[in-house]
Amino acid sequence: MKRAAAVVLLISMIFIAGCGNEAANPYFNATVLEVYEKSVLVEPFEGEEELPSADQFVVNTDVVSTNEVPQMEEGTTIRVVYNGDIAESYPAQINTVFAIYLVDDAGELIEESE
């Protein structure tokens, strides 16, 4: 009986600890430098945490989300939501992208009107 209670307590502690450590997916704001068929080359905004990794990133536009990828051209400012993995190359690469949103020059999300 003590063993069963200990197992239940251990499982409960794991669930409680796991629920408290949920973190949002990492993201950064960037300016589009070039648009390719299935990716974009971007430069993160000044002060973004990704800048120590590289000053330019190739971002996959085949997103995991059901949100549509916005139309982009050189100079478009976007927010890239990704899984946190950055491939070390130059330019750096972000392959697993959850969503891409349009932002203004201050990094605030732009609401799309429908």
C-alpha positions, 0 to 999 in steps of 0.5 A: 500500500505504501508503494502504491501511495508513493507512486501516485505521489510521484506521478502527481509531483511530476504533473504539477511540476510540468504544468508550472514550467510551460513556456511559450514558444520562442519568437523574434521580430525581424525585417525581410531581406529577401524572399525565396520560394519556400523561405525568407532571409531575415535580419532580427530587430536590434536587441533580439536574443537571436542576434548573438547566434547570427545577424541573418536567418533563413526562415522556412515559410512552410509553417506548422500552424494553420495560420496563413503565411502573410505576403512578404517582400523586401522590407516587410517586418515580421514575427517568427514563432519557432521551436527554439532550434537554430541550425548553425550555418551562415546565414543561420537556419530556422526550419521548424516554424510554427507561425509568421505574423506581420508586425509594425516597426515597433514590433507590435502585431498588425491585426489583419482585417478581413 
